[in-house]
């Protein structure tokens, strides 16, 4: 009998034995193509020698030192690398152990920033429906994922939510993409005015929405309008790139493609590529200076922030993405994968939208393609697709509640950046067989 507390008590999971490249192998010898990188984590695949050697080398020096006593070379070098490549005025990096911690830190930093500059009334957070920002209470409150939030809603901070930029479902007939983007972006201004600008501290959004919507990018101009609104009302823009950042969408930081920069950014999954638990919060020099010239102390912290071994892994991953020109690979292989998905499923009666950027792609599953009618949640289509693809030797990321937290299904694909042409055929072929079995 196992004493592990699993995600689901009724699950009977195989035991992982090894991994190499884009594949994971269980203890029976069965091989699985890691088509979602776990949860968009394993961007370099498995068994990358450069990263594992960097970890071993750091362990030979020192594994851990608490940041109240020491900084470390890996933390300093990784921070320099991230800032050297960062957009806008991002200037400081606060290392944590994962995405939820990074978002939690960003919310606390936003609050403390306004305290330091004498605007103590600012405490409200605005985010978007059908978003996901993590599972700690502050991050969960910011997120708009209904089924994750609902059980814990009495414990959450004050947050309000506006519409996502979800063109496939939200743009009306005859409305241009530009007009649609402006319309939903302007909901932010309306909500700020409803709450009172003096009470709002931050707007939180994923540049490309990940798990909850299934790789939904914004329309052109949406985030430029969001940035302008935040600037107009003195509100911090927090961009959550935990899933879509670190090259996943074809640029090191996803927001680069929208021509904007945030005040605070969160990154994680692709930063460590699964080799070590690591995340980071990046902030502008203006925010950092407010702390430095005020109390001097960010009233936050965890035991493993700035972990030297984790930072060594993150540095090896980040430099590998750039030095191996994997961003070009993400763009070229992403185009090929999307083209093959469109070739195979573009006219499928139950697949109504194929979307995303780079190697961050989603397929929306519907009962009727013409009307966009979703399957009834009782059918549990996403759960059946997850089982069928896994049985076929493909790991992907199906989810339900795509439309409103209850209705709708999608599949998220986020394979390693090292995927080959033949493996694209493998992914689409196995996905096609699973979809045939379920639908």
Buried (B, 14 or more C-beta within 10 A) or exposed (E): EEEEEEEEEEEEEEEEEEBEBBBBBBEEEEEBBBBBBBBBBBBBBBEBEEBBEBBEEBEEEEEBBEBEEEEBBBBBBBBEBBBEBBBBEBBBBBBBBBBBBBBBBBBBBBBBBBBBBEBEEBBBBBBBBBBBBBBBBBBBBBBBBBEBBEEEEEEBBEBBBBBBBBBBBBBEEEEEBEEBBBBBBBBBBEBBEEBEBEEBBBBBBBBBBBBBBBBBBBBEBBBBBBBBBBEEBBBBBBBBBBBBBBBBBBBBBBBBBBEBBBBBBBBBBBBBBBBBBBBBBBBBEEBBBBBBEBEEEBEBBBEBBBBBBBBBBBBBBBBBBBEBEBBEBBBEBBEBBBEBBEEBBEEBEBBBBBBBBBBBBBBBBBBEBEEBEBBEBEBBBBBBBBBBBBBBBBBBBBBBBBBEBEBBBBBBBBBBBBBEEEBBBBBBBBBBBBBEBBB
